Amino acid sequence: MKHALTAVNLLVMSMLSVCLGAGPSRILSVEDRAAESQYANWISLFDGKTLAGWKASESLNTFTVVKGSIVAKGARSHLFYVGDGISEVDYKNFELEIEVMTKPGANSGVYFHTAFQPEGWPGQGFEVQVNNSQKEHDGYLEMKKTGSLYGIRNVYKAMARDNQWFQMRIRVDGRRVQIWLDRTLLVDYIEPDYPANSRYRRLGHGTFALQGHDPGSEVHFRNIRVRRLPDKAPKPVIEPEPFDEVARQLLELSGNNFPLVDLHCHLKGGLTLDEVLAHMRRTGINYGIAINGGIGFPITDDEGIEQFRKSMEGKPCFIALQAEGREWPTLFSKEAIAKFDYVFTDGMTIPWKGKRTRLWIKEEVEIDDPQAFMEHLVDTIVKILDNEPIDIYVNPTFIPSVIAADYDKLWTPERMDRVIAAAAKRKIAIEINNRYEIPSIEFIKRAKAAGIKFTLGTNNVDPNLGRMEYGLRVIKECGLSWKDMWMPEQKH
């Protein structure tokens, strides 16, 4: 075929690219070397000089070729691969590799299984998002970051950096879609058994397209190549999630820009980071991994923070400090705390009856007068929200098991409003906790009316992460949208 490259040609080009500084160096693993033997099957879709084989919709000036790259900058337009008129351009199962560089604030995408259309956003196929740092505009903040299977399996932490080349690899094999950024697997989606006649897009076949989003967005593409995979795909090694009501709601929220992020996850009870990431790819729920810091907890100084931070480098999840006890601000420097994506605490370790009391441990809790205890608890929570340097208040409205049966009576409207007002004053988000199913629906409605932002959190103690069932109920009953949710500030 016209664009076919031999294994030798590609190997030479790769070596020259590294020597001349045109792209990142690659140290090949045994698996990579095996893949290199298949290079004869790769087809280059871009000659590095012209837009031959590509056709633009809407604005013909949005796409140009500059120094060996296709540059998307200008009015909304999509550049479809139409081929040379000889080779087949209809792809079902394939691997696509493309190098991308974004400028600050850019938004773009790479489409597959699509077809040329003269105007509008592509109505056929699927988009892989390109967005590292776009800010809110016209009342909309795009939550989905680079590498997302747009609106289906979203990634909420920016894993690529502006002004730096990165490689995106997309593999479609039957009902399975996998997306890598450089060597990190971000998406591993198995298309579920959708109900008959449902409106959800299905994997099919088609061509590829690049997106020009708007005049303020600039994205560069180069080294675009594809290879076909057999039409008959092997059975996926993992089964699709059952398309039950929870899966349906998760998918609907993903498509509506709702940040499905559990910001309160612990590697406890034997749960590993690899298991968390596999759960993320399977369900579409992203995660923030928290380490407990304070007296008697895993980290007690800046050195412990640095060790944890280094262990999480390059992972597609946020990292957090769960601050324990009221003395925690004296243990860590501001510089060390700033290395986390966010910090949270709760009111579950408080001074009570002259001693440090952990409210979740029944043997430590002595309550003779529930009303007096509640007044002390609310006073303590307000002091925490007034003074401690936190982003989120978690496990909100938790009370000890000995009085939990009277939750609705003890958490009076006045007590709820005191906590809500303190959080609102410093713009501290409040967690919707899946483990304890707190705070109550009434509390959340009152907090929403006060302008409070929310987060989703599990606070797991074992490998069971669930699927945010309580959070989904709250979202539905309280009418929460993406605008009601708090997210960590992205560090670029």
Solvent accessible surface area in square Angstrom, and as a share of the most:
residue,aa,sasa,rsa
1,M,147,0.66
2,K,146,0.62
3,H,35,0.16
4,A,45,0.35
5,L,44,0.22
6,T,73,0.42
7,A,40,0.31
8,V,107,0.61
9,N,70,0.36
10,L,18,0.09
11,L,91,0.45
12,V,72,0.41
13,M,99,0.44
14,S,43,0.28
15,M,119,0.53
16,L,98,0.49
17,S,29,0.19
18,V,64,0.37
19,C,106,0.63
20,L,141,0.70
21,G,64,0.61
22,A,49,0.38
23,G,20,0.19
24,P,73,0.46
25,S,78,0.50
26,R,98,0.36
27,I,157,0.80
28,L,41,0.20
29,S,56,0.36
30,V,133,0.76
31,E,138,0.62
32,D,23,0.12
33,R,153,0.56
34,A,65,0.50
35,A,46,0.36
36,E,29,0.13
37,S,79,0.51
38,Q,79,0.35
39,Y,17,0.07
40,A,66,0.51
41,N,83,0.42
42,W,11,0.04
43,I,15,0.07
44,S,22,0.14
45,L,2,0.01
46,F,13,0.05
47,D,71,0.37
48,G,23,0.22
49,K,163,0.69
50,T,66,0.38
51,L,52,0.26
52,A,58,0.45
53,G,16,0.16
54,W,20,0.07
55,K,99,0.42
56,A,20,0.15
57,S,3,0.02
58,E,73,0.33
59,S,25,0.16
60,L,138,0.69
61,N,130,0.67
62,T,1,0.01
63,F,6,0.02
64,T,68,0.39
65,V,43,0.25
66,V,68,0.39
67,K,202,0.85
68,G,32,0.30
69,S,4,0.03
70,I,0,0.00
71,V,11,0.06
72,A,2,0.02
73,K,108,0.46
74,G,16,0.16
75,A,51,0.40
76,R,77,0.28
77,S,0,0.00
78,H,1,0.00
79,L,2,0.01
80,F,1,0.00
81,Y,7,0.03
82,V,62,0.35
83,G,9,0.09
84,D,37,0.19
85,G,78,0.75
86,I,152,0.77
87,S,24,0.15
88,E,108,0.49
89,V,37,0.21
90,D,56,0.29
91,Y,4,0.02
92,K,88,0.37
93,N,3,0.01
94,F,0,0.00
95,E,4,0.02
96,L,3,0.01
97,E,14,0.06
98,I,0,0.00
99,E,22,0.10
100,V,0,0.00
101,M,27,0.12
102,T,0,0.00
103,K,63,0.27
104,P,89,0.56
105,G,24,0.23
106,A,1,0.01
107,N,6,0.03
108,S,1,0.01
109,G,0,0.00
110,V,1,0.00
111,Y,11,0.04
112,F,0,0.00
113,H,6,0.03
114,T,1,0.01
115,A,42,0.33
116,F,73,0.31
117,Q,43,0.19
118,P,94,0.59
119,E,119,0.53
120,G,19,0.18
121,W,119,0.42
122,P,5,0.03
123,G,54,0.52
124,Q,82,0.36
125,G,7,0.07
126,F,10,0.04
127,E,19,0.09
128,V,0,0.00
129,Q,1,0.00
130,V,0,0.00
131,N,0,0.00
132,N,1,0.00
133,S,10,0.07
134,Q,16,0.07
135,K,143,0.61
136,E,106,0.47
137,H,70,0.31
138,D,145,0.75
139,G,40,0.39
140,Y,77,0.29
141,L,52,0.26
142,E,7,0.03
143,M,14,0.06
144,K,3,0.01
145,K,14,0.06
146,T,0,0.00
147,G,0,0.00
148,S,0,0.00
149,L,1,0.00
150,Y,77,0.29
151,G,10,0.09
152,I,21,0.11
153,R,32,0.12
154,N,3,0.02
155,V,1,0.01
156,Y,1,0.00
157,K,38,0.16
158,A,2,0.02
159,M,43,0.19
160,A,6,0.05
161,R,83,0.30
162,D,21,0.11
163,N,81,0.42
164,Q,107,0.48
165,W,64,0.22
166,F,9,0.04
167,Q,37,0.16
168,M,0,0.00
169,R,62,0.23
170,I,0,0.00
171,R,62,0.23
172,V,1,0.00
173,D,16,0.08
174,G,22,0.21
175,R,92,0.34
176,R,40,0.15
177,V,0,0.00
178,Q,23,0.10
179,I,0,0.00
180,W,35,0.12
181,L,7,0.04
182,D,74,0.38
183,R,143,0.52
184,T,41,0.24
185,L,41,0.20
186,L,2,0.01
187,V,1,0.01
188,D,11,0.06
189,Y,7,0.02
190,I,12,0.06
191,E,18,0.08
192,P,16,0.10
193,D,105,0.55
194,Y,22,0.08
195,P,73,0.46
196,A,92,0.71
197,N,158,0.81
198,S,31,0.20
199,R,186,0.68
200,Y,38,0.14
201,R,114,0.41
202,R,110,0.40
203,L,28,0.14
204,G,30,0.29
205,H,102,0.46
206,G,7,0.06
207,T,13,0.08
208,F,3,0.01
209,A,0,0.00
210,L,2,0.01
211,Q,5,0.02
212,G,1,0.01
213,H,41,0.18
214,D,40,0.21
215,P,94,0.59
216,G,63,0.60
217,S,3,0.02
218,E,37,0.17
219,V,1,0.00
220,H,24,0.11
221,F,0,0.00
222,R,31,0.11
223,N,81,0.41
224,I,4,0.02
225,R,30,0.11
226,V,0,0.00
227,R,30,0.11
228,R,100,0.37
229,L,23,0.11
230,P,100,0.63
231,D,98,0.51
232,K,183,0.78
233,A,28,0.22
234,P,98,0.62
235,K,160,0.68
236,P,34,0.21
237,V,125,0.72
238,I,63,0.32
239,E,112,0.50
240,P,33,0.21
241,E,35,0.16
242,P,85,0.54
243,F,47,0.19
244,D,55,0.29
245,E,101,0.45
246,V,32,0.18
247,A,15,0.12
248,R,80,0.29
249,Q,26,0.12
250,L,8,0.04
251,L,21,0.10
252,E,39,0.17
253,L,20,0.10
254,S,3,0.02
255,G,48,0.46
256,N,97,0.50
257,N,5,0.03
258,F,2,0.01
259,P,4,0.02
260,L,1,0.01
261,V,3,0.02
262,D,0,0.00
263,L,5,0.03
264,H,1,0.01
265,C,0,0.00
266,H,2,0.01
267,L,69,0.34
268,K,74,0.32
269,G,55,0.53
270,G,63,0.60
271,L,10,0.05
272,T,67,0.39
273,L,27,0.13
274,D,109,0.56
275,E,86,0.39
276,V,0,0.00
277,L,16,0.08
278,A,36,0.28
279,H,24,0.11
280,M,6,0.03
281,R,48,0.17
282,R,93,0.34
283,T,5,0.03
284,G,4,0.04
285,I,1,0.00
286,N,4,0.02
287,Y,2,0.01
288,G,0,0.00
289,I,1,0.00
290,A,5,0.04
291,I,34,0.17
292,N,9,0.05
293,G,0,0.00
294,G,0,0.00
295,I,91,0.46
296,G,78,0.75
297,F,45,0.19
298,P,95,0.60
299,I,12,0.06
300,T,64,0.37
301,D,65,0.34
302,D,54,0.28
303,E,116,0.52
304,G,11,0.11
305,I,1,0.01
306,E,42,0.19
307,Q,112,0.50
308,F,22,0.09
309,R,61,0.22
310,K,120,0.51
311,S,69,0.44
312,M,13,0.06
313,E,103,0.46
314,G,57,0.55
315,K,73,0.31
316,P,4,0.03
317,C,2,0.01
318,F,4,0.02
319,I,15,0.08
320,A,0,0.00
321,L,0,0.00
322,Q,8,0.04
323,A,1,0.00
324,E,8,0.04
325,G,1,0.01
326,R,57,0.21
327,E,52,0.23
328,W,0,0.00
329,P,49,0.31
330,T,115,0.67
331,L,52,0.26
332,F,13,0.06
333,S,42,0.27
334,K,172,0.73
335,E,127,0.57
336,A,6,0.05
337,I,25,0.13
338,A,69,0.54
339,K,88,0.37
340,F,8,0.03
341,D,25,0.13
342,Y,3,0.01
343,V,8,0.05
344,F,1,0.00
345,T,0,0.00
346,D,6,0.03
347,G,5,0.05
348,M,9,0.04
349,T,2,0.01
350,I,2,0.01
351,P,69,0.43
352,W,29,0.10
353,K,99,0.42
354,G,86,0.83
355,K,92,0.39
356,R,98,0.36
357,T,0,0.00
358,R,88,0.32
359,L,2,0.01
360,W,102,0.36
361,I,47,0.24
362,K,129,0.55
363,E,149,0.67
364,E,37,0.17
365,V,15,0.09
366,E,88,0.39
367,I,33,0.17
368,D,122,0.63
369,D,73,0.38
370,P,51,0.32
371,Q,95,0.42
372,A,49,0.38
373,F,0,0.00
374,M,0,0.00
375,E,78,0.35
376,H,58,0.26
377,L,1,0.00
378,V,0,0.00
379,D,58,0.30
380,T,11,0.06
381,I,3,0.02
382,V,27,0.16
383,K,132,0.56
384,I,3,0.02
385,L,0,0.00
386,D,50,0.26
387,N,110,0.56
388,E,13,0.06
389,P,66,0.42
390,I,12,0.06
391,D,51,0.26
392,I,1,0.01
393,Y,3,0.01
394,V,2,0.01
395,N,2,0.01
396,P,0,0.00
397,T,3,0.02
398,F,28,0.12
399,I,8,0.04
400,P,2,0.01
401,S,80,0.51
402,V,76,0.44
403,I,14,0.07
404,A,43,0.34
405,A,108,0.84
406,D,63,0.33
407,Y,37,0.14
408,D,117,0.61
409,K,154,0.65
410,L,7,0.03
411,W,6,0.02
412,T,43,0.25
413,P,69,0.43
414,E,127,0.57
415,R,18,0.07
416,M,5,0.02
417,D,59,0.30
418,R,86,0.31
419,V,2,0.01
420,I,7,0.04
421,A,62,0.48
422,A,6,0.05
423,A,0,0.00
424,A,37,0.29
425,K,142,0.60
426,R,88,0.32
427,K,180,0.76
428,I,3,0.02
429,A,1,0.01
430,I,0,0.00
431,E,2,0.01
432,I,0,0.00
433,N,0,0.00
434,N,23,0.12
435,R,98,0.36
436,Y,60,0.23
437,E,100,0.45
438,I,14,0.07
439,P,0,0.00
440,S,24,0.16
441,I,27,0.14
442,E,85,0.38
443,F,0,0.00
444,I,0,0.00
445,K,104,0.44
446,R,81,0.29
447,A,0,0.00
448,K,72,0.31
449,A,95,0.73
450,A,53,0.41
451,G,58,0.56
452,I,9,0.04
453,K,86,0.37
454,F,0,0.00
455,T,3,0.01
456,L,2,0.01
457,G,0,0.00
458,T,7,0.04
459,N,12,0.06
460,N,4,0.02
461,V,76,0.44
462,D,61,0.32
463,P,70,0.44
464,N,112,0.58
465,L,8,0.04
466,G,21,0.20
467,R,45,0.16
468,M,2,0.01
469,E,78,0.35
470,Y,13,0.05
471,G,0,0.00
472,L,4,0.02
473,R,120,0.44
474,V,0,0.00
475,I,7,0.04
476,K,151,0.64
477,E,89,0.40
478,C,13,0.08
479,G,49,0.47
480,L,11,0.06
481,S,49,0.31
482,W,35,0.12
483,K,111,0.47
484,D,25,0.13
485,M,12,0.05
486,W,54,0.19
487,M,36,0.16
488,P,5,0.03
489,E,147,0.66
490,Q,35,0.16
491,K,101,0.43
492,H,100,0.44
